[in-house]
Amino acid sequence: MTFDPTDQGIDAEEAHRRVTDAIDEHEVVLFMKGTARMPQCGYSKRALGLIGQYRDDVATVDTLQNLDAFREALEAESGWETIPQTFVDGEFVGGSDVLAELEERGDLAETLNAEGGASGSGGEAAAGPDAPF
């Protein structure tokens, strides 16, 4: 199997469907570059770590399957096109900088609807396998 950098993986319609499905089906979802096991940008890794302090059941969606299409789909939902993006109970929270600000103010756990800390996550969020979106 060879890597084709021009292959976008999924089309724009599928990216939109995956965004809306993930937001509707998961209490906490992080749209990120890469996977929970292998984040592909520092901001995504930072967001995952911040969420992982309080939740070990975050769903993740790898936007690198078609970055342009996911940016467009996410902008339609949140008004922002930057990635990562976090949604809680269907509501847009923000990216890694917003999560860090919430953490500094002591509001992140409440924003994430956390009940205590993440159990045994060691600061890394785990969604089982990445969300199949």
N, C-alpha and C positions, 0 to 999 in steps of 0.2 A: 504494500500500500504506500503510495507516495503522497506527499503533502502538496496540495494545490492552493497557493495563497489567494487565488482569485475565486475560489469556491467559498461562498458566503454561508454555507451550511443550511440555513433556513431562509425563507422569503419573508418579506415585510408583513404579510397577512398572518403568517404563523407566529412571528415575533409579537404582534399585537395580541393574538389569542393567548400566547403564553404569559404575557404581562397581565392581562385581565384575569385569566384563570388563577395565576399565582396569588394575585392580590385578593381575589374572592375566596380562595380555598385555604389560605394560611393566615394565622393570627399575626405572625411576624415573618416578613419576607425581605431578603436583601438581594437586590439586583447588583451583580458585581462582575468584575473582570476576572475570569477564572472560576475555580471551584473552591469549596470550603477546605478541601485538602491541599489545593495548590492555587492560592490567589495569585493573580498575574499583575497586580499593581499595588503599590504601597497604600493607597487610599482604601482599596477594597480590603486589604489585610487589616488595616486599622479599624475599619467599620466592623468587620467580623470579630475582632478581638474585643472591642467595646461591647458589642451585643452579647458575646460569649461570656462576659462576666456575670450576666444576669439571666440569660436564656440559653438552654442547650437544645432547644427545639426550633431554631430558626431555619426556615426554608431558604435555599439560595438558588439563584438562577444565573447561569453563566451567559453574559451578554456578548461574549466574544464569538458566539455562533453567527452573529450578524450585527456588529456593533452599530452601524448606521440605522438599521431597522429598529433595534432595541432603543436607541436614543430617541427616535421619532415616537415610538410607542410610549415610552416613559414620559416624554414631554407632554403627550396628550393626556396622561393621567395626573401629572404633578406640576406641569408648567416649567420643569427643569429638564435639561438634556444631559447634565453631567451624571457620571456614574462613579461611585456606587450610589444607590438610592435605597432607603429603608421605608417600608410601609408597615404600620401596625393597625390591626383591625380595619384594613381598607383605607386608612388615612396616610398620606405622605408625611413622613417625619423629617427626612433630610439625608444628607450624605455624611461622610466621616467627620467633617468639621462641626456639623450640627450635633452629631452624637457626642463628640468630645466636649462641646459646650454644655450639653445637658448633663454629662458626667461631672464636669467641673462644678456645676450648680447643685449637684446631688439629685437631679431629676430624672436621670436615665432609667433607673430601675422602674420608677412609676410609669414613665412613658412606654416602656416595653411590657407593661402589665406583669412584671416579674413578681413571683412569690418566693422570696429568698434568692440566693445565688444559683448559678448553674451548677448542677450536681456533677462533680467530678470532671468538669470540662477543662480544668487547668487554663482557663482564659480563652480557649478556642471553641468557637461555636460548632456544634455538630448537628447536622440535619439528617443524620444517617446518610444515605447517598444523596447527592445533590438532587434537588427537585427535578422531576422528569419533565421539565417544561422546555 
